[in-house]
């Protein structure tokens, strides 16, 4: 490998020819500022290649540089203090060091397009695959107008050439990703509408290039106000998709490609919410339709198309509704819970990801077998997961072999420095699934993995109750009026040091005040019902962090503790203070409602059919109820982690017997052993 091999030739970079005349000063950098930077960073401007950059930062020299100039050896003596005699083996080592340096690789990979990153660079080695994943995530950020770097380009000490080159390169990348109208019509001749959000629509389409169905997400970039949030979702999706592609963990949705277009998808081809499948429910190559005309310039915009694997069974919650009695077998529920826990463990271990919205709606189901796998030939399909010294064996009938895939990373956080920081408004996602410590501790609650663990616990409960999530089962259960009034005084107090400002912001998010002081909108009372439902479902827990949550703990004790059953006390005893006696009676009404709701919906003794069924199934499975209660612990420090779930007694039946072979002609086996030390 010679110098020419590693040098970055911008003349031949993809898209550069289209930007040869690009005026880079449009980015807000004035000629005067450019000149000032040039004077301050003259020494940096001599960098013409990755190798030269390495030399200036103290890295070893490459053979091609030292070999072509005989006088260079003497210069090297004074500069590096090295011998003039350099062996071939040391030269090879030097070259490998440069290639292994992730920062240098990332710089090179940032000039590659999506296809090269996924199909070429990522196949060289694990190290290259990691850097290629980072480069692809950066590409996703650029594609929606986000910065791919946190560097401050206005710093006078920054290298102006590097700033200008980056601006040109980013613009070149955006242009190289654009696709014309004919591309959309020819590549995706059929589609069916699936769902729609604020600025995103999802379709099931036929890809003529691969002759298969895919899912395509289409985002109107011009409608996105918070591009950083969307860019973060795309970047995290790419990073986790790489783990599925590399067979580290199959439990993430595969992203197969990204491109942009000035055109939205044609409604007469891909459908809409009112006409979901205008060309029929499935692609018919024989059927011919009128080709839609290219939209006029006035209707053009910027749309990002994300190609993904199609999870044909939809999300887990919808899938359960298609099952008899809307219920999975206990063994199927165990299999899905294991896969959910493994995906969260790997995402947290590899990238420090906290999802912050773990629920069955965000897990999608895909067949474990691609293509036509004969059930007669392979009656069973086995997914093998390695973790430490154990291998876990999920054996399923081939006709029902399903892989759960985590998705929807709009609320995900991969910043490790956020762990242990106070909770923010963005951490309150699905309010019905808000962890109880957020509501009890308020501003003193901390960010971390505990939110996902609690969400996983609610997923486990849903898998075993079937039918509906807990909040729909407990739909008739609402917060008692006196309990709500006491919470309201704490949560909605308009004081800077109230300790619950983040809760107040959640509740009053849709309440606005005009110039005359008149309020418009209604407070969101979801959190009041949510905390009460947790108390009904799981009971009053042992108090934790008493100092920070003292006021909420006192309210809970006053209203619901048996020791404070003031209703009976008010009847039996004479009270001098009539008002105090009436107050006790009101508190007693809350306690009576709590007791009545517990009789129906308590996980420990509730008579509701769905709750009783879940309790019976969990108690039949060794460690089932214990694991669920560990996941939904009110104390985040005592809450079970995804790794605890995998290694729990509940998952012990899935551990593979090392003395028993599973490899026979009747099993279709897929192994994911990256975390195995066997």
LOMI-405590 format. One line per field, with one value per residue (C-alpha): residue number from 1; x, y, z. Coordinates in pm, 1 decimal, decimal comma, always signed. Layout:
REM residues N
num = NUM:...;
X = X:...;
Y = Y:...;
Z = Z:...;
//
This chain:
REM residues 678
num = 1:2:3:4:5:6:7:8:9:10:11:12:13:14:15:16:17:18:19:20:21:22:23:24:25:26:27:28:29:30:31:32:33:34:35:36:37:38:39:40:41:42:43:44:45:46:47:48:49:50:51:52:53:54:55:56:57:58:59:60:61:62:63:64:65:66:67:68:69:70:71:72:73:74:75:76:77:78:79:80:81:82:83:84:85:86:87:88:89:90:91:92:93:94:95:96:97:98:99:100:101:102:103:104:105:106:107:108:109:110:111:112:113:114:115:116:117:118:119:120:121:122:123:124:125:126:127:128:129:130:131:132:133:134:135:136:137:138:139:140:141:142:143:144:145:146:147:148:149:150:151:152:153:154:155:156:157:158:159:160:161:162:163:164:165:166:167:168:169:170:171:172:173:174:175:176:177:178:179:180:181:182:183:184:185:186:187:188:189:190:191:192:193:194:195:196:197:198:199:200:201:202:203:204:205:206:207:208:209:210:211:212:213:214:215:216:217:218:219:220:221:222:223:224:225:226:227:228:229:230:231:232:233:234:235:236:237:238:239:240:241:242:243:244:245:246:247:248:249:250:251:252:253:254:255:256:257:258:259:260:261:262:263:264:265:266:267:268:269:270:271:272:273:274:275:276:277:278:279:280:281:282:283:284:285:286:287:288:289:290:291:292:293:294:295:296:297:298:299:300:301:302:303:304:305:306:307:308:309:310:311:312:313:314:315:316:317:318:319:320:321:322:323:324:325:326:327:328:329:330:331:332:333:334:335:336:337:338:339:340:341:342:343:344:345:346:347:348:349:350:351:352:353:354:355:356:357:358:359:360:361:362:363:364:365:366:367:368:369:370:371:372:373:374:375:376:377:378:379:380:381:382:383:384:385:386:387:388:389:390:391:392:393:394:395:396:397:398:399:400:401:402:403:404:405:406:407:408:409:410:411:412:413:414:415:416:417:418:419:420:421:422:423:424:425:426:427:428:429:430:431:432:433:434:435:436:437:438:439:440:441:442:443:444:445:446:447:448:449:450:451:452:453:454:455:456:457:458:459:460:461:462:463:464:465:466:467:468:469:470:471:472:473:474:475:476:477:478:479:480:481:482:483:484:485:486:487:488:489:490:491:492:493:494:495:496:497:498:499:500:501:502:503:504:505:506:507:508:509:510:511:512:513:514:515:516:517:518:519:520:521:522:523:524:525:526:527:528:529:530:531:532:533:534:535:536:537:538:539:540:541:542:543:544:545:546:547:548:549:550:551:552:553:554:555:556:557:558:559:560:561:562:563:564:565:566:567:568:569:570:571:572:573:574:575:576:577:578:579:580:581:582:583:584:585:586:587:588:589:590:591:592:593:594:595:596:597:598:599:600:601:602:603:604:605:606:607:608:609:610:611:612:613:614:615:616:617:618:619:620:621:622:623:624:625:626:627:628:629:630:631:632:633:634:635:636:637:638:639:640:641:642:643:644:645:646:647:648:649:650:651:652:653:654:655:656:657:658:659:660:661:662:663:664:665:666:667:668:669:670:671:672:673:674:675:676:677:678;
X = +0,0:+150,0:+83,3:-145,5:-366,2:-459,7:-461,5:-808,4:-865,6:-1148,6:-1156,5:-1296,4:-1515,2:-1878,4:-2070,8:-1767,4:-1799,1:-2144,3:-2002,5:-1687,3:-1833,2:-1996,8:-1958,3:-1863,1:-1884,0:-2263,9:-2225,5:-2177,1:-1793,5:-1678,1:-1357,1:-1211,1:-1270,6:-1123,0:-805,6:-780,3:-810,9:-557,8:-302,3:-364,1:-366,4:-100,5:+82,1:-232,4:-303,4:-23,3:-218,7:-288,2:-358,0:-443,4:-81,2:+54,1:-193,3:-67,9:+295,5:+214,9:+46,6:+342,4:+235,4:+496,4:+583,9:+482,8:+722,5:+619,5:+697,7:+1035,9:+1143,9:+1096,6:+1319,6:+1661,7:+1738,8:+1428,4:+1597,5:+1827,6:+1532,0:+1353,4:+1647,1:+1615,6:+1239,6:+1160,7:+1492,5:+1465,8:+1730,8:+1788,6:+1747,9:+1384,8:+1284,7:+1006,2:+812,7:+815,1:+696,1:+402,9:+320,3:+330,6:+92,1:-145,5:-140,8:-252,8:-532,7:-644,0:-669,5:-1046,1:-1032,0:-835,7:-1069,0:-1373,0:-1228,8:-1179,3:-1516,0:-1695,3:-1624,5:-1793,8:-2154,6:-2408,3:-2361,6:-1983,3:-2011,9:-2258,2:-2138,8:-1763,8:-1597,5:-1798,0:-1691,4:-1314,5:-1301,4:-1495,8:-1301,6:-1379,8:-1744,0:-1767,8:-1622,3:-1836,5:-2142,0:-2039,5:-1984,4:-2325,0:-2488,2:-2315,4:-2455,9:-2806,3:-2758,6:-2636,1:-2929,1:-3183,6:-2972,8:-2808,4:-2442,3:-2245,3:-1999,3:-2024,9:-1727,4:-1768,2:-1676,2:-1671,6:-1360,5:-1087,0:-832,3:-1012,1:-869,7:-1059,2:-974,3:-1124,7:-1440,0:-1480,9:-1405,6:-1662,6:-1931,0:-1858,9:-1850,4:-2177,6:-2351,8:-2206,4:-2339,8:-2689,3:-2692,2:-2559,5:-2850,3:-3119,8:-3331,4:-3550,4:-3920,6:-3856,9:-3652,1:-3951,0:-4186,0:-3955,3:-3797,7:-4118,4:-4412,5:-4656,0:-4723,7:-4971,7:-5023,1:-4945,9:-4938,0:-4886,2:-4735,3:-4671,8:-4415,3:-4369,9:-4564,4:-4485,7:-4565,3:-4533,3:-4381,5:-4254,7:-3885,1:-3833,0:-3454,9:-3460,2:-3797,7:-3931,9:-4153,5:-4000,6:-4116,0:-4038,7:-4063,1:-4110,1:-4035,7:-4115,5:-3789,1:-3927,6:-4197,1:-3948,3:-3897,8:-3659,0:-3416,5:-3178,1:-3440,6:-3509,8:-3139,4:-3083,3:-3353,1:-3197,5:-2845,3:-2949,4:-3148,8:-2843,5:-2617,5:-2851,1:-2929,2:-2558,0:-2572,4:-2850,4:-2664,9:-2346,2:-2540,4:-2455,6:-2823,9:-3117,3:-3362,1:-3333,9:-3505,5:-3269,6:-3225,1:-3151,1:-3099,6:-3167,0:-3222,7:-3388,2:-3616,4:-3786,2:-4109,6:-4355,4:-4475,7:-4762,6:-5094,7:-5225,0:-4930,0:-4856,6:-5193,2:-5302,3:-5490,1:-5825,3:-5725,8:-5460,3:-5406,2:-5512,7:-5346,0:-5464,8:-5338,8:-5040,7:-4811,6:-4925,5:-4654,7:-4907,6:-5143,6:-5077,0:-5175,5:-5160,6:-4820,3:-4856,3:-4707,9:-4413,3:-4541,9:-4481,0:-4201,5:-4448,2:-4515,6:-4153,8:-3990,0:-3742,6:-3844,0:-3629,1:-3699,4:-3574,5:-3587,5:-3632,4:-3711,5:-4083,5:-4196,4:-4499,8:-4664,0:-4672,2:-4613,7:-4648,3:-4960,7:-5149,5:-5021,2:-5159,8:-5504,9:-5503,7:-5441,3:-5715,6:-5854,6:-5593,1:-5344,7:-5005,7:-4901,7:-4674,8:-4386,5:-4432,0:-4445,0:-4117,7:-3950,9:-4054,1:-3954,8:-3607,2:-3559,3:-3679,5:-3440,7:-3150,6:-3209,6:-3210,2:-2898,8:-2703,4:-2815,7:-2710,5:-2382,9:-2272,7:-2393,5:-2512,5:-2866,4:-3163,6:-3482,9:-3726,9:-4036,5:-4025,1:-4367,0:-4512,2:-4610,8:-4240,7:-4146,2:-4220,4:-4242,4:-4064,3:-4042,3:-3716,8:-3691,3:-3636,9:-3763,8:-3960,9:-3860,8:-4053,0:-4213,4:-4203,6:-3828,1:-3759,9:-4037,8:-3852,7:-3651,2:-3397,4:-3248,5:-2927,9:-2805,9:-2465,9:-2410,6:-2110,9:-2073,4:-2432,8:-2605,5:-2980,3:-3192,6:-3527,6:-3696,3:-4013,0:-4231,0:-4112,9:-4460,5:-4452,1:-4081,7:-4083,7:-3814,1:-3902,4:-3736,7:-3699,5:-3781,1:-3885,4:-3580,7:-3714,9:-3681,2:-3360,3:-3051,6:-2698,7:-2510,4:-2338,4:-2295,5:-2673,8:-2673,0:-2736,5:-2852,0:-3193,4:-3486,2:-3599,1:-3929,7:-3816,8:-3790,6:-4168,8:-4283,4:-4585,9:-4726,9:-4916,1:-4577,3:-4397,4:-4184,7:-4321,6:-3991,3:-4032,5:-4365,6:-4256,3:-3916,2:-3994,5:-3689,4:-3473,8:-3541,4:-3246,4:-3200,4:-3071,4:-3157,4:-3427,4:-3692,7:-3641,3:-3643,4:-3977,8:-4113,9:-3991,9:-4182,1:-4503,5:-4434,6:-4403,8:-4733,1:-4900,3:-4763,3:-4924,4:-5252,9:-5309,4:-5603,8:-5473,1:-5206,3:-5259,4:-5402,5:-5682,8:-5755,6:-5769,9:-5955,8:-6231,8:-5976,0:-5924,2:-5743,7:-5960,6:-6053,3:-5887,5:-5566,2:-5559,3:-5616,4:-5323,4:-5097,5:-5205,6:-5086,5:-4741,1:-4707,6:-4861,3:-4714,7:-4588,7:-4262,7:-3907,5:-3795,2:-4107,4:-3904,9:-4162,2:-4120,2:-4070,0:-4398,8:-4574,6:-4446,1:-4584,9:-4928,9:-4960,5:-4797,4:-5116,1:-5219,0:-5145,0:-5194,5:-5277,1:-5175,6:-5477,8:-5392,9:-5668,6:-5580,2:-5656,2:-5629,5:-5677,9:-5422,3:-5328,2:-5434,1:-5274,3:-5000,2:-5254,5:-5431,7:-5103,0:-4956,8:-5283,9:-5313,3:-4961,8:-5059,1:-5370,1:-5189,6:-4867,4:-4956,1:-4791,8:-4415,5:-4146,3:-4044,4:-3719,8:-3534,3:-3760,3:-3599,3:-3652,9:-4001,2:-4120,1:-4425,5:-4557,4:-4492,6:-4689,9:-4985,9:-4984,4:-4972,9:-5248,6:-5487,1:-5420,2:-5225,4:-5438,3:-5283,0:-5428,8:-5783,6:-5932,1:-6287,5:-6345,3:-6162,6:-6391,8:-6700,7:-6585,7:-6426,4:-6557,2:-6373,0:-6363,7:-6278,1:-6568,4:-6372,7:-6093,8:-6347,5:-6498,2:-6151,0:-6085,0:-6406,6:-6302,4:-5968,3:-6156,5:-6351,2:-6021,8:-5917,5:-6246,8:-6210,0:-5852,7:-5961,1:-6243,1:-6011,3:-5751,7:-6011,4:-6053,7:-5716,2:-5445,0:-5180,7:-5152,4:-5523,6:-5738,0:-6047,5:-6046,8:-6028,3:-5724,0:-5532,1:-5614,6:-5508,9:-5175,4:-5114,6:-5189,4:-4959,5:-4676,1:-4698,8:-4685,4:-4353,3:-4059,7:-3943,3:-4212,7:-4387,3:-4060,4:-3908,2:-4210,2:-4213,9:-3838,2:-3884,1:-4168,3:-4003,4:-4080,1:-3715,5:-3499,6:-3191,7:-3357,5:-3514,6:-3398,7:-3193,2:-3230,2:-2921,9:-3088,7:-3387,9:-3170,8:-2988,6:-3299,8:-3451,0:-3743,5:-3515,1:-3328,1:-3532,1:-3390,3:-3030,7:-2876,1:-2753,9:-2388,9:-2416,1:-2710,5:-2668,9:-2936,9:-2784,3:-2985,9:-3163,3:-3496,9:-3388,8:-3324,0:-3064,5:-2954,7:-2674,3:-2584,7:-2280,3:-2091,7:-2145,7:-2049,9:-1721,4:-1764,8;
Y = +0,0:+332,0:+692,6:+728,2:+450,3:+642,5:+998,2:+1148,5:+1254,2:+1504,4:+1543,4:+1194,4:+1201,4:+1115,1:+1431,8:+1661,9:+1741,4:+1885,5:+2114,5:+2234,0:+2584,0:+2586,0:+2916,3:+2799,0:+3152,9:+3113,1:+2934,4:+3263,7:+3271,0:+3610,9:+3658,7:+3867,6:+3584,8:+3340,2:+3544,4:+3576,9:+3203,0:+3135,0:+3348,6:+3176,5:+2820,8:+2837,6:+2533,2:+2321,5:+2409,2:+2188,3:+1874,4:+1702,1:+1347,1:+1131,5:+1016,4:+1370,1:+1444,3:+1145,1:+1266,0:+1606,6:+1458,1:+1240,2:+925,3:+705,4:+761,0:+541,7:+365,4:+555,6:+890,1:+781,7:+574,0:+834,5:+1097,1:+964,3:+1279,7:+1228,2:+970,9:+1236,3:+1464,8:+1180,1:+1133,0:+1482,0:+1482,0:+1138,0:+1022,1:+702,6:+499,4:+547,7:+175,0:+70,1:-293,5:-404,2:-556,9:-227,0:-47,7:-288,7:-224,0:+152,6:+126,4:-89,7:+159,4:+436,0:+219,1:+107,7:+464,3:+514,6:+893,2:+860,3:+589,5:+797,9:+1086,8:+860,8:+689,3:+1024,0:+1051,8:+720,7:+680,5:+465,8:+160,9:+161,7:+193,4:-94,6:-331,4:-273,7:-95,1:-273,8:-616,5:-572,5:-621,8:-557,3:-235,6:-110,0:-211,3:-1,3:+305,4:+250,3:+246,1:+580,5:+726,5:+603,2:+754,5:+1082,8:+1053,6:+1023,7:+1343,6:+1532,3:+1408,2:+1593,8:+1907,0:+1827,5:+1879,6:+1556,0:+1699,9:+1885,0:+2104,5:+2479,3:+2591,7:+2955,7:+2905,5:+3133,2:+2860,9:+2607,0:+2504,4:+2706,8:+2465,5:+2184,9:+2390,8:+2471,4:+2115,0:+1984,3:+2222,4:+2125,0:+1755,6:+1768,4:+1945,3:+1689,9:+1406,9:+1555,8:+1595,7:+1244,3:+1100,8:+1268,0:+1055,5:+1175,0:+1112,4:+827,7:+645,0:+639,8:+510,3:+242,1:+116,2:+116,5:+56,3:-53,5:+49,9:+27,9:+284,0:+160,0:+453,2:+827,3:+1061,4:+1435,4:+1445,9:+1080,0:+821,2:+451,1:+235,1:-126,6:-121,1:-351,6:-302,4:-410,0:-418,3:-690,3:-837,8:-823,5:-618,3:-360,5:-97,0:+261,7:+555,7:+894,1:+1212,2:+1564,5:+1727,8:+2081,0:+2006,7:+1889,8:+2159,2:+1963,3:+1820,0:+1710,9:+1477,5:+1324,4:+1304,2:+1130,8:+874,7:+800,2:+775,4:+536,2:+327,3:+292,6:+198,1:-71,5:-196,0:-264,3:-505,2:-702,5:-703,9:-832,2:-1104,7:-959,5:-926,7:-995,2:-792,8:-461,2:-354,0:-366,7:-42,5:-122,5:+218,7:+590,5:+843,2:+1179,7:+1320,0:+1644,2:+1448,1:+1293,4:+942,3:+927,7:+863,4:+667,1:+426,5:+408,0:+497,5:+721,0:+699,0:+714,6:+479,8:+247,4:+14,4:+180,7:-93,4:-387,3:-553,8:-716,4:-631,8:-772,9:-746,5:-813,8:-538,7:-203,7:+137,5:+486,3:+636,1:+952,9:+1273,5:+1441,7:+1707,3:+2071,4:+2273,0:+2439,2:+2100,0:+2001,3:+1988,0:+1765,7:+1415,0:+1150,8:+786,1:+516,6:+158,3:-102,6:-467,8:-531,1:-683,2:-857,9:-936,6:-574,2:-472,1:-717,1:-553,0:-580,3:-933,0:-1042,3:-921,3:-1170,6:-1465,1:-1678,2:-1484,8:-1214,9:-1418,4:-1579,8:-1907,3:-1867,0:-2019,2:-1775,3:-1488,4:-1607,6:-1625,5:-1272,9:-1129,3:-1282,5:-1122,6:-783,9:-797,3:-904,1:-614,3:-361,4:-514,5:-507,0:-152,2:-31,0:-221,1:-124,3:+234,4:+329,8:+364,1:+445,0:+407,0:+587,7:+446,0:+67,7:-83,8:-359,9:-106,7:-42,4:-407,4:-547,9:-911,5:-1068,6:-1430,0:-1589,9:-1764,5:-1575,9:-1741,0:-2060,4:-2286,3:-2611,4:-2697,8:-3063,6:-3044,2:-2826,1:-2868,4:-2645,1:-2324,7:-2243,7:-1904,8:-1942,6:-1647,2:-1655,9:-1456,2:-1519,4:-1887,9:-1967,6:-2024,6:-1968,5:-2177,1:-2046,5:-2337,4:-2258,8:-2435,1:-2313,7:-2186,0:-1960,8:-1878,3:-1504,5:-1246,8:-939,4:-622,6:-301,7:+17,3:+383,9:+564,7:+918,7:+946,9:+742,6:+884,6:+756,6:+1022,4:+848,8:+1180,0:+1199,7:+906,0:+1033,6:+1376,1:+1512,8:+1402,2:+1632,0:+1695,3:+1481,5:+1178,0:+1182,2:+994,2:+762,4:+913,2:+595,8:+418,9:+686,5:+517,8:+585,4:+731,6:+1018,4:+1109,9:+1055,5:+1229,4:+1493,7:+1703,6:+1478,9:+1176,0:+1078,4:+973,1:+622,8:+270,9:+232,2:+383,3:+106,5:-162,3:-41,6:-31,4:-387,5:-487,1:-340,2:-530,4:-851,2:-780,1:-712,9:-1037,6:-1236,5:-1046,2:-1042,2:-843,5:-490,1:-287,6:-230,4:+122,5:-12,7:-295,9:-37,5:+218,5:+258,3:+317,8:+692,4:+896,1:+961,9:+1332,2:+1402,1:+1220,1:+1417,0:+1746,1:+1682,7:+1582,2:+1887,6:+2120,9:+1963,9:+1892,2:+2212,7:+2457,8:+2760,4:+2801,2:+2785,1:+2561,7:+2345,4:+2034,8:+1925,0:+2176,1:+1904,0:+1736,7:+2072,3:+2124,7:+1787,0:+1850,5:+2206,4:+2138,9:+2228,5:+2519,7:+2866,3:+3214,9:+3511,2:+3875,0:+3941,2:+3655,1:+3427,3:+3059,2:+2839,9:+2460,3:+2186,4:+2034,6:+1676,2:+1458,5:+1137,9:+1130,6:+1147,6:+837,5:+665,7:+690,1:+576,1:+279,5:+168,1:+174,9:-29,9:-279,2:-330,3:-208,6:+54,9:-8,3:+29,2:+394,1:+491,0:+824,7:+951,4:+1295,0:+1380,7:+1226,6:+1297,7:+1504,4:+1245,9:+961,1:+1146,8:+1195,3:+825,1:+725,0:+965,8:+845,3:+473,2:+321,8:+92,3:+239,3:+573,6:+446,3:+762,0:+688,1:+433,5:+643,7:+937,6:+723,7:+555,6:+846,4:+1180,1:+1474,4:+1822,9:+1970,6:+1905,2:+2019,8:+1778,9:+1497,9:+1582,9:+1587,2:+1240,4:+1115,2:+1248,1:+1072,6:+759,1:+778,5:+764,3:+462,9:+287,3:+347,2:+218,5:-99,8:-154,3:-104,6:-338,5:-614,4:-613,1:-517,6:-596,4:-819,9:-1009,0:-1080,8:-901,4:-1083,1:-930,6:-1217,7:-1085,7:-1000,5:-1336,2:-1520,2:-1338,5:-1411,4:-1781,0:-1816,2:-1625,9:-1828,5:-2153,1:-2051,9:-2066,0:-1712,2:-1547,0:-1332,1:-1247,9:-1122,7:-908,0:-743,3:-682,0:-502,7:-280,6:-191,7:+168,2:+209,7:+247,3:+128,6:-206,0:-252,4:-553,1:-475,2:-645,6:-849,8:-958,8:-1071,2:-1284,8:-1446,4:-1489,2:-1814,9:-1741,8:-1777,8:-2083,5:-2330,7:-2163,2:-2239,6:-2489,6:-2820,7:-2846,2:-3224,9:-3231,6:-3149,9:-2944,9:-2977,3:-3238,4:-3252,8:-3147,2:-2808,2:-2481,5:-2311,5:-1946,0:-1855,8:-1516,3:-1578,7:-1246,1:-1217,0:-1576,7:-1665,5:-2039,8;
Z = +0,0:-104,5:-31,3:-329,8:-189,8:+123,2:-3,7:-27,9:-388,0:-366,3:-744,3:-780,3:-471,0:-537,5:-613,7:-622,9:-990,6:-926,8:-660,7:-836,1:-859,1:-515,7:-329,8:+17,8:+158,4:+162,0:+495,7:+681,9:+662,2:+536,7:+332,3:+616,9:+863,1:+617,8:+588,3:+966,1:+1009,3:+737,8:+917,9:+1250,8:+1113,9:+842,0:+971,8:+953,5:+591,9:+466,3:+546,4:+217,9:+331,4:+626,0:+641,1:+660,2:+937,2:+1132,8:+1092,6:+1237,1:+1546,5:+1634,3:+1453,2:+1286,9:+919,4:+632,2:+396,8:+82,9:+247,7:+384,8:+88,4:-184,8:-19,6:+80,6:+279,7:+489,8:+711,5:+854,6:+918,6:+1086,5:+1321,6:+1457,7:+1460,9:+1598,7:+1739,0:+1534,0:+1362,5:+988,7:+939,0:+928,9:+886,6:+654,9:+944,5:+1133,4:+819,8:+792,0:+1157,1:+1100,3:+806,2:+1008,4:+1298,2:+1065,3:+925,0:+1269,9:+1404,5:+1423,7:+1385,8:+1060,7:+933,3:+1014,1:+814,9:+513,4:+552,9:+567,0:+192,9:+114,9:+18,0:+197,4:-23,5:+14,6:+391,4:+430,1:+158,0:+145,2:+437,0:+707,3:+577,0:+629,9:+1007,1:+1325,8:+1384,6:+1036,3:+1077,6:+1395,7:+1225,3:+915,2:+1142,7:+1296,2:+948,6:+834,5:+1144,9:+1057,9:+706,2:+850,5:+1049,8:+744,8:+536,2:+754,2:+794,9:+1128,9:+1201,8:+1205,5:+1455,5:+1778,8:+1690,0:+1691,1:+1343,7:+1449,8:+1659,6:+1521,4:+1586,5:+1366,3:+1036,2:+775,3:+498,3:+699,8:+763,2:+396,5:+289,2:+537,6:+413,1:+53,3:+137,0:+332,9:+46,5:-192,7:+21,9:+29,3:-347,7:-409,8:-208,4:-418,9:-652,5:-942,6:-1003,4:-1248,7:-984,1:-747,1:-1015,6:-1154,1:-832,4:-625,9:-863,6:-590,3:-233,3:+51,5:+328,9:+683,6:+926,4:+962,5:+1222,0:+1250,5:+969,0:+879,1:+681,8:+657,0:+353,8:+249,1:-99,0:-370,7:-451,3:-813,0:-771,1:-505,1:-603,0:-249,9:-21,5:+211,2:+455,5:+358,4:+595,7:+425,8:+619,9:+506,1:+612,6:+574,0:+834,4:+1096,0:+1359,3:+1579,5:+1325,8:+1600,9:+1747,5:+1406,8:+1327,4:+1659,7:+1578,7:+1239,7:+1380,5:+1658,6:+1410,0:+1187,0:+1477,1:+1606,2:+1256,1:+1212,3:+1508,7:+1338,8:+1007,0:+1175,3:+1363,3:+1703,5:+1790,3:+1555,8:+1762,2:+1578,6:+1256,9:+957,3:+765,6:+401,8:+249,5:+262,0:-13,2:-59,8:-324,6:-410,1:-449,0:-206,9:-297,3:-543,0:-371,0:-668,7:-637,6:-263,5:-119,0:+166,8:+495,7:+313,5:+28,7:+168,3:-128,6:-455,7:-665,9:-460,5:-144,8:-318,8:-608,7:-941,1:-1212,8:-1488,1:-1382,9:-1552,2:-1418,4:-1557,8:-1488,4:-1273,4:-1406,9:-1239,7:-994,9:-1086,9:-930,3:-690,4:-525,4:-477,3:-137,4:+46,3:+147,9:+308,2:+223,0:+460,7:+338,1:+611,1:+640,4:+654,6:+983,8:+843,3:+1178,1:+1294,7:+1655,9:+1943,7:+2086,1:+1757,2:+1703,9:+2041,7:+1942,3:+1654,3:+1888,1:+2050,2:+2348,7:+2268,9:+2469,4:+2412,2:+2566,8:+2873,2:+2674,5:+2383,8:+2632,7:+2788,3:+2445,6:+2353,0:+2691,2:+2656,3:+2314,5:+2440,7:+2734,8:+2512,9:+2271,8:+2556,8:+2710,3:+2383,1:+2294,5:+2637,4:+2636,9:+2283,3:+2264,4:+2613,2:+2480,2:+2699,0:+2496,8:+2729,8:+2560,3:+2600,9:+2529,2:+2312,6:+2046,2:+1987,7:+1938,8:+1594,2:+1490,7:+1197,0:+1091,1:+1202,8:+864,9:+542,4:+225,0:+196,8:+483,5:+478,5:+809,0:+705,9:+655,0:+959,7:+1219,5:+1466,3:+1446,1:+1717,7:+1809,7:+2012,3:+2218,6:+2384,1:+2701,0:+2922,1:+2994,6:+2900,2:+2567,9:+2566,5:+2335,5:+2209,3:+2034,1:+1839,3:+1582,7:+1242,5:+1156,7:+1466,6:+1485,6:+1555,2:+1621,6:+1828,8:+1698,4:+1898,5:+1704,5:+1735,8:+1874,7:+1866,6:+2246,0:+2277,4:+2445,5:+2378,5:+2577,7:+2871,2:+3053,3:+3095,2:+3339,0:+3688,9:+3568,5:+3676,4:+3462,2:+3182,3:+3011,4:+2714,8:+2945,1:+2994,8:+2686,1:+2716,4:+3036,4:+3132,0:+3152,6:+3354,9:+3627,1:+3976,4:+4098,8:+3849,3:+4011,3:+4370,7:+4352,4:+4091,3:+4005,1:+4224,9:+4000,4:+3783,5:+3423,7:+3358,7:+3255,6:+3522,4:+3294,4:+3036,8:+3304,3:+3438,4:+3083,0:+3031,1:+3345,5:+3205,7:+2881,3:+3081,9:+3257,3:+2921,0:+2772,8:+3053,2:+3092,3:+2715,1:+2582,0:+2651,9:+2835,5:+3206,6:+3165,6:+2947,3:+3190,2:+3470,9:+3258,6:+3517,6:+3793,5:+3842,8:+4104,4:+4416,6:+4446,6:+4781,4:+4684,3:+4358,3:+4539,6:+4771,9:+4483,8:+4287,1:+4563,1:+4537,6:+4166,3:+4030,9:+4283,1:+4090,8:+4278,0:+4145,7:+4431,8:+4446,7:+4363,3:+4102,0:+3821,2:+3561,7:+3668,0:+3653,6:+3298,8:+3193,8:+3346,1:+3213,2:+2877,1:+2684,9:+2907,4:+2771,3:+2908,0:+2683,6:+2732,3:+2952,7:+3187,1:+3062,1:+3046,7:+2751,6:+2742,0:+2996,8:+3236,7:+3156,6:+3449,2:+3321,5:+3585,6:+3870,5:+3743,3:+3660,2:+4010,9:+4167,5:+3928,8:+4019,4:+4387,8:+4311,3:+4088,7:+4284,9:+4633,6:+4853,5:+4840,8:+5099,6:+5112,6:+4938,6:+4928,2:+5204,9:+5213,8:+4845,2:+4819,8:+5173,8:+5075,2:+4826,4:+5069,7:+5337,6:+5102,2:+5010,3:+5377,4:+5478,1:+5208,8:+5173,1:+5461,0:+5674,8:+5986,7:+5882,1:+5818,2:+5962,2:+5849,9:+6123,6:+6375,6:+6299,0:+6362,4:+6682,0:+6858,6:+6974,0:+6815,0:+6951,5:+6618,8:+6381,6:+6074,8:+6154,4:+6186,3:+5847,3:+5692,0:+5828,0:+5675,1:+5334,5:+5368,8:+5460,4:+5135,6:+4944,0:+5147,0:+5077,3:+4703,6:+4719,2:+4893,6:+4644,1:+4344,8:+4498,2:+4533,5:+4157,4:+4012,5:+4266,5:+4110,3:+4437,7:+4493,6:+4232,5:+4099,7:+3749,5:+3501,9:+3315,4:+3631,0:+3790,6:+3473,7:+3461,8:+3829,9:+3786,3:+3484,7:+3649,0:+3967,4:+3768,3:+3612,2:+3851,5:+3927,5:+3714,6:+3974,1:+4149,4:+3823,6:+3738,4:+4081,0:+4053,6:+3721,8:+3844,9:+4176,3:+4272,5:+4377,7:+4062,1:+4251,3:+4327,8:+3987,0:+3784,1:+3471,1:+3130,4:+3215,6:+3541,6:+3337,3:+3108,6:+3400,8:+3615,4:+3737,8:+3508,9:+3203,5:+3336,4:+3123,5:+2811,8:+2906,1:+2672,0:+2806,8:+2693,8:+2696,0:+2457,8:+2090,4:+1917,4:+1571,8:+1392,7:+1061,1:+1207,2:+1345,2:+1164,4:+1385,3:+1401,7:+1643,3:+1792,4:+2007,4:+2010,1:+2386,0:+2456,1:+2630,0:+2585,0;
//
